[in-house]
Amino acid sequence: MKITIVAAGKLKEKYLTQGIAEFMKRLTPFARVEIREINEEHMPDEPSDADRERVLTKEGERLLKQVPEGSYLFVLDVYGKQKSSEELAERINELGLQGKSSITFLIGGAFGLSKEVRAAADELLSFSRMTFTHQMVRLLLVEQIYRAFKINRGEKYHW
């Protein structure tokens, strides 16, 4: 299976890059995982609604260009459906059984997502009603993908 993570923004914190690198290494026996980053669009200090919409639309267009053609698209969004680790594992397994060999997870920038990105999603997925930085979500996501593969293989990871 090929998994692509498309994200707005570059990681700067060493602890996040180290954690992501560790889970990317652990994922190698299960799937080919690639992270594609785009630069975040600049948002004015006091943005109007029109400024915000323009910036999110431009950023969204660039994010969607990074999604491989034919890939099943999960968009991580506060308005998405929350799933347990087991439910995510089951969904990834179902997609594989349906012949989906490419899955993409998309993480927007600090200011959210455009309506076009939400509309392009096959599924909207929320990790929590709590707010996390989009950089931290990237670490949580790779850990959950790893956990899903371990759950699906019946291996000890989920106590």
C-alpha positions as CSV (number, residue, x, y, z in Angstrom):
1,M,0.0,0.0,0.0
2,K,1.2,3.5,-0.8
3,I,0.3,6.2,1.8
4,T,0.9,9.9,1.2
5,I,0.7,12.6,3.8
6,V,0.2,16.0,2.3
7,A,0.8,18.8,4.8
8,A,1.0,22.6,4.8
9,G,4.0,24.0,6.6
10,K,7.5,22.8,7.4
11,L,8.4,21.1,10.6
12,K,10.9,23.0,12.7
13,E,10.7,21.3,16.1
14,K,13.4,18.7,16.6
15,Y,11.3,16.5,18.8
16,L,8.5,16.3,16.2
17,T,10.9,15.5,13.3
18,Q,12.6,12.8,15.4
19,G,9.3,11.2,16.4
20,I,8.0,11.2,12.8
21,A,11.3,9.7,11.6
22,E,11.0,6.9,14.1
23,F,7.4,6.0,13.0
24,M,8.3,6.4,9.3
25,K,11.1,3.8,9.9
26,R,8.7,1.5,11.8
27,L,6.2,1.7,8.9
28,T,8.6,0.5,6.2
29,P,7.6,-3.2,6.5
30,F,3.9,-2.3,6.1
31,A,3.6,0.4,3.5
32,R,5.4,3.0,1.4
33,V,4.8,6.2,3.2
34,E,5.8,9.6,1.7
35,I,5.3,13.1,3.2
36,R,4.8,16.0,0.8
37,E,5.0,19.5,2.3
38,I,4.0,22.8,0.8
39,N,4.8,26.2,2.2
40,E,2.0,27.8,4.1
41,E,0.5,30.9,2.5
42,H,1.1,34.2,4.3
43,M,-2.0,35.4,6.2
44,P,-2.2,39.2,6.9
45,D,-2.0,40.2,10.5
46,E,-5.6,41.4,10.6
47,P,-7.2,39.4,7.8
48,S,-10.7,40.2,6.5
49,D,-13.0,37.4,5.7
50,A,-12.1,37.9,2.0
51,D,-8.3,37.7,2.8
52,R,-8.8,34.5,4.8
53,E,-10.9,32.9,2.1
54,R,-8.3,33.9,-0.6
55,V,-5.4,32.6,1.4
56,L,-7.1,29.3,2.2
57,T,-8.2,28.8,-1.4
58,K,-4.7,29.4,-2.7
59,E,-3.2,27.1,-0.1
60,G,-5.9,24.5,-0.7
61,E,-5.2,24.4,-4.5
62,R,-1.5,23.8,-3.8
63,L,-2.3,21.1,-1.3
64,L,-4.7,19.3,-3.6
65,K,-2.1,19.3,-6.4
66,Q,0.1,17.1,-4.2
67,V,-2.6,14.4,-3.9
68,P,-1.7,11.4,-6.2
69,E,-4.3,10.8,-8.8
70,G,-6.7,8.0,-7.9
71,S,-5.7,8.1,-4.2
72,Y,-8.4,7.8,-1.5
73,L,-8.4,11.1,0.3
74,F,-8.8,11.6,4.1
75,V,-8.8,15.2,5.0
76,L,-8.0,15.9,8.6
77,D,-10.5,18.4,9.8
78,V,-12.0,19.6,13.0
79,Y,-15.5,19.0,11.4
80,G,-14.6,15.4,10.4
81,K,-15.7,12.2,12.0
82,Q,-13.8,10.9,15.0
83,K,-12.7,7.3,14.8
84,S,-11.0,5.0,17.3
85,S,-7.7,3.5,16.4
86,E,-9.5,0.2,15.8
87,E,-12.0,1.9,13.5
88,L,-9.2,3.6,11.5
89,A,-7.4,0.3,11.2
90,E,-10.6,-1.3,10.0
91,R,-11.2,1.4,7.4
92,I,-7.6,1.2,6.1
93,N,-8.1,-2.6,5.8
94,E,-11.4,-2.2,4.0
95,L,-9.9,0.2,1.5
96,G,-7.2,-2.3,0.8
97,L,-9.8,-5.1,0.2
98,Q,-11.6,-2.7,-2.1
99,G,-8.5,-2.5,-4.2
100,K,-7.4,1.0,-3.1
101,S,-3.7,0.8,-3.2
102,S,-3.1,4.5,-2.6
103,I,-4.4,6.5,0.4
104,T,-3.7,10.1,1.1
105,F,-4.0,12.0,4.4
106,L,-4.2,15.8,4.0
107,I,-3.3,18.2,6.9
108,G,-4.0,21.9,6.4
109,G,-2.2,24.8,7.7
110,A,-2.6,26.9,10.9
111,F,-5.6,28.8,9.5
112,G,-7.6,25.7,8.5
113,L,-8.9,24.5,5.2
114,S,-10.8,25.9,2.2
115,K,-14.2,24.6,1.3
116,E,-12.7,23.2,-1.9
117,V,-10.4,20.9,0.1
118,R,-13.2,19.7,2.3
119,A,-15.3,19.0,-0.8
120,A,-12.5,17.0,-2.4
121,A,-12.3,14.6,0.5
122,D,-13.5,11.1,0.4
123,E,-13.7,11.3,4.1
124,L,-13.3,14.0,6.7
125,L,-11.4,12.7,9.7
126,S,-11.0,14.5,13.1
127,F,-8.5,13.4,15.7
128,S,-10.3,15.2,18.5
129,R,-12.5,18.1,19.4
130,M,-9.4,19.5,21.1
131,T,-7.1,21.8,19.2
132,F,-3.6,20.6,18.2
133,T,-0.9,22.3,16.1
134,H,-0.9,21.1,12.6
135,Q,2.7,20.1,13.1
136,M,1.8,17.9,16.1
137,V,-1.0,16.3,14.2
138,R,1.5,15.1,11.7
139,L,3.3,13.1,14.4
140,L,0.0,11.8,15.8
141,L,-1.0,10.7,12.3
142,V,2.1,8.7,11.5
143,E,1.7,7.0,14.9
144,Q,-1.9,6.1,14.2
145,I,-1.1,4.8,10.8
146,Y,1.6,2.6,12.3
147,R,-0.9,1.5,15.1
148,A,-3.5,0.6,12.4
149,F,-1.1,-1.7,10.6
150,K,-0.1,-3.4,13.9
151,I,-3.8,-3.8,14.8
152,N,-4.6,-5.2,11.4
153,R,-1.8,-7.8,11.7
154,G,-3.0,-8.8,15.1
155,E,0.4,-7.8,16.6
156,K,0.9,-6.5,20.1
157,Y,0.9,-2.7,20.0
158,H,-2.6,-1.8,21.3
159,W,-2.9,-2.9,24.9
